[in-house]
Amino acid sequence: MQYTFGLVPIVAGLDKFTNILTDWSQYVSAGLLDLIPVEAGVFMSVVGIVEIAAGALVLLRPMIGGIVVAAWLVLIALSLLLTWSFVDVAVRDLVMAVGAFSLVTLSRK
């Protein structure tokens, strides 16, 4: 679990700079774009940096990193649910958040 929740955010974070897996800017809601002073691509680059850092934190300190990744996934899911877009991705992210929190619980033992 530690490698999964460490490496997947790192890969997804790196892909924010290349858009090989998907065009990540499509997941940014129009309402959020109105609130932030940068374009979607720049915003997603910042998101990528956060994801890379969160993944590295999971690999180094799984108890802390697992909490960060779980919280990050819940925030992503909530942003998607608020606009009722990509609901399938939101549900998947909530399930993954439960998995990341499970990593935290298992790391305590």
QUIKA-V507189 format. One record per residue. N is the residue number from 0. PHI is phi as a letter, one per 40 degrees, with the letter a starting at -180 (NA if undefined). OMEGA is omega in radians with two decimals (* if undefined). D_LAST is the distance of its C-alpha to the last C-alpha in whole Angstrom. Layout:
((N | PHI | OMEGA | D_LAST) (N | PHI | OMEGA | D_LAST))
This chain:
((0 | NA | -3.12 | 14) (1 | c | 3.13 | 14) (2 | c | 3.13 | 18) (3 | c | -3.09 | 19) (4 | c | 3.01 | 18) (5 | c | -3.05 | 19) (6 | c | -3.11 | 22) (7 | c | 3.08 | 24) (8 | c | 3.11 | 24) (9 | c | 3.12 | 26) (10 | c | 3.12 | 28) (11 | c | 3.11 | 29) (12 | c | 3.10 | 29) (13 | c | -3.13 | 32) (14 | c | 3.08 | 34) (15 | c | 3.14 | 34) (16 | c | -3.07 | 37) (17 | b | -3.10 | 38) (18 | f | 3.09 | 38) (19 | c | -3.10 | 38) (20 | c | 3.14 | 36) (21 | a | 3.00 | 37) (22 | c | -3.01 | 39) (23 | c | -3.10 | 37) (24 | c | 3.12 | 39) (25 | c | -3.12 | 40) (26 | c | 3.12 | 37) (27 | c | -3.10 | 38) (28 | c | 3.13 | 40) (29 | c | 3.12 | 43) (30 | c | 3.11 | 42) (31 | c | 3.11 | 40) (32 | c | 3.10 | 42) (33 | c | -3.08 | 45) (34 | c | -3.07 | 43) (35 | c | -3.04 | 41) (36 | c | -3.12 | 44) (37 | b | 3.10 | 43) (38 | c | -3.10 | 44) (39 | d | -3.13 | 41) (40 | c | 3.11 | 41) (41 | c | 3.11 | 40) (42 | d | -3.13 | 38) (43 | c | 3.03 | 36) (44 | c | 3.07 | 36) (45 | c | 3.07 | 34) (46 | d | 3.12 | 31) (47 | c | 3.11 | 31) (48 | c | 3.11 | 30) (49 | c | -3.12 | 28) (50 | c | 3.09 | 26) (51 | c | 3.13 | 26) (52 | c | 3.14 | 25) (53 | c | 3.11 | 22) (54 | c | 3.10 | 21) (55 | c | 3.12 | 21) (56 | c | 3.09 | 19) (57 | c | -3.13 | 16) (58 | c | -3.09 | 17) (59 | c | -3.10 | 17) (60 | b | -2.99 | 14) (61 | d | -3.14 | 12) (62 | c | 3.14 | 11) (63 | c | -3.13 | 14) (64 | c | 3.12 | 16) (65 | c | 3.10 | 14) (66 | c | -3.14 | 16) (67 | c | -3.13 | 19) (68 | c | 3.12 | 19) (69 | c | 3.14 | 19) (70 | c | 3.13 | 21) (71 | c | 3.13 | 24) (72 | c | 3.10 | 24) (73 | c | 3.11 | 24) (74 | c | 3.10 | 27) (75 | c | -3.13 | 29) (76 | c | 3.14 | 29) (77 | c | 3.14 | 30) (78 | c | 3.11 | 33) (79 | c | -3.14 | 34) (80 | c | 3.14 | 34) (81 | c | 3.12 | 36) (82 | c | -3.11 | 39) (83 | f | 3.05 | 38) (84 | b | -3.13 | 38) (85 | f | -3.11 | 36) (86 | c | 3.11 | 34) (87 | c | 3.10 | 33) (88 | c | 3.11 | 31) (89 | c | 3.13 | 30) (90 | c | 3.11 | 28) (91 | d | 3.14 | 27) (92 | c | 3.08 | 25) (93 | c | 3.09 | 24) (94 | c | 3.11 | 22) (95 | c | 3.09 | 21) (96 | c | 3.07 | 19) (97 | c | 3.09 | 18) (98 | c | 3.12 | 16) (99 | c | 3.09 | 15) (100 | c | 3.07 | 14) (101 | c | 3.06 | 12) (102 | d | 3.12 | 10) (103 | c | -3.12 | 9) (104 | c | 3.13 | 7) (105 | c | -3.14 | 6) (106 | c | -3.13 | 5) (107 | c | -3.07 | 4) (108 | c | * | 0))
